[in-house]
Amino acid sequence: MAAITTNGGQKISKTKEDVLSQLDLLLAKELLERTKSGVATASELREARAYLNDNKDLLNFNPEHPAHEITEHLPDVAELPEVYTH
């Protein structure tokens, strides 16, 4: 168990699973906000795609997870212009 101290100085015991679950939700919400607002960089879009791919089993298990909305805001790769490099 991990002890977490709140702003009021109160200690709360959390299991590692609780902490990881909270971090997962925070990451999903942040990726959603970045993609939704249109300010996500190419790196952040890659991270969002990797996150969705890595967590596809979790997302199938939990249809209420905020990450489901990320897919609605990711650009369709087929619609992006081709980039030529030298």
Contacts in CASP RR format, 6 or more apart in sequence:
PFRMAT RR
TARGET T0000
AUTHOR 0000-0000-0000
METHOD contacts of the structure
MODEL  1
MAAITTNGGQKISKTKEDVLSQLDLLLAKELLERTKSGVATASELREARA
YLNDNKDLLNFNPEHPAHEITEHLPDVAELPEVYTH
1 13 0 8 1.000
1 14 0 8 1.000
1 15 0 8 1.000
1 16 0 8 1.000
2 13 0 8 1.000
2 14 0 8 1.000
2 15 0 8 1.000
2 16 0 8 1.000
2 19 0 8 1.000
3 11 0 8 1.000
3 12 0 8 1.000
3 13 0 8 1.000
3 14 0 8 1.000
4 11 0 8 1.000
4 12 0 8 1.000
4 13 0 8 1.000
4 14 0 8 1.000
4 19 0 8 1.000
5 11 0 8 1.000
5 12 0 8 1.000
6 12 0 8 1.000
24 55 0 8 1.000
24 58 0 8 1.000
25 65 0 8 1.000
25 66 0 8 1.000
27 51 0 8 1.000
28 51 0 8 1.000
28 65 0 8 1.000
28 66 0 8 1.000
28 67 0 8 1.000
28 70 0 8 1.000
29 66 0 8 1.000
31 40 0 8 1.000
31 44 0 8 1.000
31 47 0 8 1.000
31 48 0 8 1.000
31 51 0 8 1.000
31 67 0 8 1.000
31 70 0 8 1.000
32 66 0 8 1.000
32 67 0 8 1.000
32 69 0 8 1.000
32 70 0 8 1.000
32 73 0 8 1.000
34 40 0 8 1.000
34 44 0 8 1.000
34 48 0 8 1.000
35 44 0 8 1.000
35 45 0 8 1.000
35 48 0 8 1.000
35 70 0 8 1.000
35 73 0 8 1.000
35 74 0 8 1.000
36 69 0 8 1.000
36 73 0 8 1.000
38 73 0 8 1.000
40 48 0 8 1.000
45 74 0 8 1.000
45 75 0 8 1.000
48 70 0 8 1.000
48 74 0 8 1.000
49 74 0 8 1.000
51 67 0 8 1.000
51 70 0 8 1.000
52 59 0 8 1.000
52 67 0 8 1.000
52 70 0 8 1.000
52 71 0 8 1.000
55 67 0 8 1.000
58 65 0 8 1.000
59 65 0 8 1.000
59 67 0 8 1.000
59 68 0 8 1.000
END
